């Protein structure tokens, strides 16, 4: 699925959500007006603001009006959610309408005159990219020297990793034919670091880093691993959600194959 297909799917989902929420708001029979606040010291006075015969009326609410206050607050929340969905739909529709249907580069590549010049150049570039892929997959890698005895989980690729979740990520990348290295030792600034997964995008050939933080309920791990790495990556051009992928888990919330597949589809397909 390419970006256009994804946006068309998103448009369908947004329309369904808008329709569902509009029906829910209508069915709820919320009271007229909206909730307004006026700070008085440490206390907030609450008002029901309505329009009656074209005039703005403000009615003071007390604790005796608890049910009315709750209904107005819920009404305000749902209406704001509805407006957000409509803004997303508008942006999605604009994206779809502006999305180029045909590749101008492909047209130029096949145009007489250009074709004879471009085809050899593009073939050379593709060979260069293939060499980069092979280098990433096959280059010698000393790996992370810390605690080699913890590399106990096998993967389909034939390498050993440190956790079941890393094995899951490794296997799903391998199944998707996405080239990567595990704990590939690199220098970022003045620091040698071994990212969990260093990945080359199979289409754009850009380098991505995927870090899995598996003990986020352990304060010592958070301080010595998560925070340490997150201080390094942004300064060296690896930005979360752009070219730095981060996944997390705790003992009560393990990483699932559904999350991994969703990430791989979002970033690499």
Long-range contacts (C-beta under 8 A, 24 or more apart in sequence): 1-265, 1-269, 3-99, 4-96, 4-99, 7-92, 7-95, 7-96, 7-99, 8-96, 10-92, 11-89, 11-92, 11-93, 11-96, 14-85, 14-88, 14-89, 14-92, 15-89, 17-85, 18-82, 18-85, 18-86, 18-89, 21-78, 21-81, 21-82, 21-85, 22-82, 24-78, 25-75, 25-78, 25-79, 25-82, 28-74, 28-75, 28-78, 30-71, 30-72, 30-74, 30-75, 31-68, 31-71, 31-72, 31-75, 33-72, 34-72, 34-75, 34-76, 35-69, 35-72, 35-73, 35-75, 35-76, 48-72, 129-205, 132-200, 132-205, 133-179, 133-200, 133-205, 136-179, 136-180, 136-181, 136-184, 136-198, 136-200, 137-179, 137-181, 139-181, 141-181, 141-183, 141-184, 141-185, 142-185, 143-182, 143-183, 143-184, 143-185, 143-194, 144-183, 144-185, 144-194, 163-212, 163-214, 165-212, 165-214, 165-247, 165-249, 165-254, 165-255, 166-196, 166-197, 166-212, 166-214, 168-255, 168-257, 168-260, 169-196, 169-197, 169-210, 169-212, 169-247, 169-255, 169-260, 170-197, 172-257, 172-260, 172-261, 172-264, 173-197, 173-199, 173-264, 176-264, 176-268, 176-269, 177-202, 178-202, 178-264, 178-268, 180-210, 188-232, 188-233, 188-235, 188-236, 188-238, 189-232, 189-235, 189-236, 191-232, 193-229, 193-232, 199-268, 201-267, 201-268, 202-268, 203-268, 206-243, 207-243, 208-243, 208-244, 208-245, 208-267, 209-233, 209-238, 209-243, 209-244, 209-245, 210-244, 210-245, 210-246, 210-247, 211-244, 211-245, 211-246, 211-247, 212-246, 212-247, 212-248, 212-249, 212-255, 213-246, 213-247, 213-248, 213-249, 214-248, 214-249, 214-255, 215-249, 215-250, 215-251, 216-248, 216-249, 216-250, 217-250, 217-251, 217-252
